[in-house]
Amino acid sequence: MLKMIEVFADKCPKSTLLNGPFGGDDKAFDRLLGPSGILTRTSLIIASTDGRVTHYSRTDAGKVYQQVLDMQLNFLDPYTGGEVWKK
């Protein structure tokens, strides 16, 4: 989710997220990005409204968290030849 928001330069429209990774599943969307969603409660993302469109952006904490996740995936992923698999 954080990666998709990054692709849109930290200004990802709600409709793009809802119809993309969530496949239109409102409940799943709300669990992650709704007002009481896990990414919202942990302050990894913020939502802002521009007219009638809601945009999602990563906070500084969200950017750091994403870097840590990327590093861990690169370290452990057997398909990219992560560090663990080279030994």
N, C-alpha and C positions, 0 to 999 in steps of 0.2 A: 504494500500500500504506500509506504513512504517513498519507494522508488518511482511509483507512478506519479506521485505528487511532484517529485523532483523533475521528472521529464517535462512537466508543464511549468517549469521555472517557479515552483512554489506558489502557483496560482491556478490550481486545478479545479475546474467546475464540478459541482456535485453530480450533474448528469453524466459526466464522463466516468466518474468512479462508480456510480450506481449501475450504469449499463455495461461497464467494462468488466472489472474483476468480480463484481457482485452479481452480474447477470440479472439485474432487476430485483434482487431479493432485499426488500426494505428492512426486514428484521435483522439480517446479517449486517447490513450497512449501519443500522442504528446501534448494534452491539459494539462496533468499532469506532464509528465516527459521529454517532448521535450525541446529543447533549450530555448523556451519561455514559457514552461509549468509552472503552478502555483507552484508546489513543487520545481522547479529549481529556479524560480524568487525569491521565499521567502527564499532561501538558506536552505531548510530543507533536501535536498538531493544533492549529487554531482555525476556526471558521470565521470568515468575514463575508458580509453581504454587500454586493455592489448592485444597487437597483433591485432587481428581482432574482439575481443569480448569486448563489452561495459558492464561494471559493474556499478551498482548503490549502493551507500552507504548513510547512514544517517549522517548528520553533528551533531555536539553537540546540535545545536538548534533543529534539527529534533528529536533527542533522548528525549530532554526535552518536546517537543510538544507531542510526542507519550505518554510519561508518564502522562501528563495532560489529554489527551484524554482518556487513560485507566482509570484514576482515575474518571473522569466524567461519563464514561460508567458504571463503577462498582457502582457508587453512584446512578445513575438513572435507571439502567436496571431492569425491573420487573422480568425477567427470572432468574437472578442470585441472586435475593433477595436484591437488592441494598438498601442503607440506606433510600432513600425516601420511598420505599415501605414497610419498616418495621414499619413506624409510623402510 
